[in-house]
Amino acid sequence: MTDSGEDLPTLAGSPQRSSFDWSSLHEILEQVLAGRWTTYGDLASTIGTAAQPLGGHIMNCADCSNAWRVLGADGRPSPGFAWSDPERKDTQQDALEAEGVPFICDHADSRSRLPREQLTAMDA
């Protein structure tokens, strides 16, 4: 915000930011079953956004179930992942391994990955 109260998009002549509808993301995440994982990029392309805003939304959203089942494209847990329950001390990898996802050198086994095609079918 400037001293006059204008934000940068207004000063740049850009339209006001629109609110993205995250409901399809929430529906897809509910369908990612134990023992499976997907990526921020695959989810983002499925619902029509980019991986970075999707990750930011998941990190701050109480309605995003199964958030621990979303990993980076390389199958690694997100360095910024945090549980909404501050008492929970296990890691994202711990939770996935408890559900049966094998990890090899800190990467989730790709055979447990839900590819974009399956995510798209969930969004139908």
C-alpha positions as CSV (number, residue, x, y, z in Angstrom):
1,M,0.0,0.0,0.0
2,T,1.1,3.5,-0.7
3,D,0.8,6.4,1.6
4,S,-2.4,7.4,-0.2
5,G,-3.9,3.9,0.3
6,E,-3.6,2.5,-3.2
7,D,-2.2,-1.0,-3.8
8,L,0.3,-1.9,-6.5
9,P,-2.3,-3.5,-8.9
10,T,-4.4,-0.3,-8.8
11,L,-1.3,1.9,-9.4
12,A,-0.3,-0.3,-12.3
13,G,-3.8,-0.1,-13.8
14,S,-4.4,-3.8,-13.3
15,P,-7.8,-5.0,-12.5
16,Q,-8.5,-6.0,-8.9
17,R,-7.4,-9.5,-8.0
18,S,-10.1,-12.0,-8.4
19,S,-10.8,-14.7,-5.9
20,F,-9.9,-18.1,-7.2
21,D,-12.4,-20.9,-6.6
22,W,-10.6,-23.6,-4.7
23,S,-13.6,-25.9,-4.4
24,S,-12.4,-28.4,-7.0
25,L,-9.0,-28.6,-5.2
26,H,-10.8,-29.5,-2.0
27,E,-12.9,-32.1,-3.7
28,I,-9.8,-33.7,-5.3
29,L,-7.8,-33.7,-2.1
30,E,-10.7,-35.5,-0.3
31,Q,-10.3,-38.3,-2.9
32,V,-6.5,-38.8,-2.5
33,L,-6.6,-42.0,-0.5
34,A,-4.1,-43.3,2.1
35,G,-1.0,-44.8,0.4
36,R,-1.1,-42.4,-2.5
37,W,0.4,-39.0,-3.2
38,T,0.4,-36.3,-5.9
39,T,2.3,-33.1,-6.7
40,Y,1.6,-29.4,-6.4
41,G,2.1,-29.1,-10.2
42,D,-0.3,-31.8,-11.2
43,L,-3.0,-30.5,-8.9
44,A,-2.4,-27.0,-10.1
45,S,-2.7,-27.9,-13.8
46,T,-5.8,-30.0,-13.1
47,I,-7.7,-27.1,-11.5
48,G,-6.3,-24.3,-13.7
49,T,-3.8,-22.5,-11.5
50,A,-0.1,-22.5,-10.8
51,A,1.8,-24.6,-8.3
52,Q,3.0,-21.7,-6.2
53,P,-0.4,-20.2,-5.3
54,L,-1.8,-23.7,-4.9
55,G,0.9,-24.5,-2.4
56,G,0.2,-21.2,-0.5
57,H,-3.5,-22.0,-0.4
58,I,-2.9,-25.5,0.9
59,M,-0.6,-24.2,3.6
60,N,-3.2,-21.8,4.9
61,C,-6.4,-23.7,4.3
62,A,-8.3,-25.5,7.0
63,D,-10.5,-27.1,4.4
64,C,-7.6,-28.8,2.5
65,S,-7.9,-32.4,3.7
66,N,-5.0,-34.8,3.0
67,A,-2.5,-32.0,2.5
68,W,0.3,-34.2,3.6
69,R,-0.3,-36.3,0.5
70,V,0.9,-33.4,-1.8
71,L,4.6,-33.4,-2.6
72,G,7.1,-31.7,-4.9
73,A,7.5,-32.9,-8.4
74,D,10.5,-34.9,-7.3
75,G,8.5,-36.8,-4.7
76,R,10.1,-35.0,-1.8
77,P,8.2,-33.6,1.1
78,S,7.7,-29.8,1.1
79,P,10.3,-28.0,3.3
80,G,7.6,-25.6,4.4
81,F,5.0,-28.2,5.4
82,A,3.4,-27.8,8.8
83,W,0.5,-29.5,10.5
84,S,-2.5,-27.3,11.4
85,D,-2.3,-29.1,14.8
86,P,0.8,-27.6,16.6
87,E,0.9,-30.7,18.9
88,R,1.6,-33.0,15.9
89,K,5.3,-33.8,15.7
90,D,5.5,-36.4,12.9
91,T,6.8,-35.3,9.5
92,Q,5.0,-35.4,6.2
93,Q,7.2,-38.3,5.3
94,D,6.4,-40.1,8.6
95,A,2.7,-39.8,7.8
96,L,3.0,-41.1,4.3
97,E,5.2,-44.0,5.4
98,A,2.6,-44.9,8.0
99,E,0.0,-45.1,5.2
100,G,2.2,-47.4,3.2
101,V,4.1,-45.0,0.8
102,P,7.6,-46.3,0.5
103,F,10.4,-43.7,0.4
104,I,13.7,-44.2,-1.3
105,C,16.5,-41.7,-0.4
106,D,13.9,-39.2,0.9
107,H,11.8,-39.5,-2.3
108,A,8.3,-41.0,-2.3
109,D,8.1,-44.1,-4.5
110,S,6.6,-43.0,-7.9
111,R,4.5,-46.1,-8.1
112,S,2.3,-44.6,-5.3
113,R,1.9,-41.3,-7.2
114,L,-1.5,-40.3,-8.6
115,P,-0.7,-38.9,-12.1
116,R,-2.5,-35.8,-13.6
117,E,-4.8,-38.1,-15.7
118,Q,-6.3,-39.6,-12.5
119,L,-6.6,-36.2,-10.8
120,T,-8.5,-34.9,-13.9
121,A,-10.9,-37.9,-13.6
122,M,-11.5,-37.0,-10.0
123,D,-12.3,-33.4,-11.0
124,A,-15.0,-34.5,-13.5
